[in-house]
Amino acid sequence: MTTTPQGSSRCFPPHAVHSVRATYVRQAGCPAYFADVTFDVEPAHASGSYVEVAVPHGLRVEPRGEPLVAVSYLAAFRDGFADALAEHRSDVRADVLIVVRKVTIHEVDSNDSAFRHAGRLALDAVIRRLAEDLAPDHPAA
C-alpha cells in the first residue's frame, strides 16, 4: 500500500477534516450498489505509508443494524480510499486515519464493491474540503 516515493516528507492529510460524507449509489439493474459513510480524516502520525480505519465504540449503523455487519464493509472502504490516494496523489506519503462516525447500509444493495467505490469518492470529498480550507474568506479587492 505504498503511495509515495521513498523520502517524501509531505503527508496527506495535512490536518484533520471532520464530518465528511461519501455516498455511492447505483440502481441501474442487478446488481445494485449502496454505501454511505460519514467520517473524519486525520493524520495518523505513523511511520511509513499508512491508511487505516478506526471504528469508535457506539458506531451509528443505519438502519439499526449490527456494527459488525458494517465493519465488514469498512476494509473495502479503506482500500478504495488508499487506491485512489496512490493513483492521484503519488507526490505525498499517506498518513491517514479514517474515523468512521456513521454507516448507512442497505440489506440487499450494500456490498464490498459499493464500499470500495465510496472509499474512492471519499478521497475526492476530502480533497474538496481541504481546498475550501485554503480558499480566502473574501474575494480580493
Secondary structure, 3 states (H helix, E strand, C coil): CCCCCCCCCCEECCCCEEEEEEEEEECCCCCCEEEEEEEEEEECCCCCCEEEEECCCCCEEECCCCHHHHHHHHHHHHHHHHHHHHHHCCCCEEEEEEEEEEEECCCCCCCHHHHHHHHHHHHHHHHHHHHHHHCCCCCCC
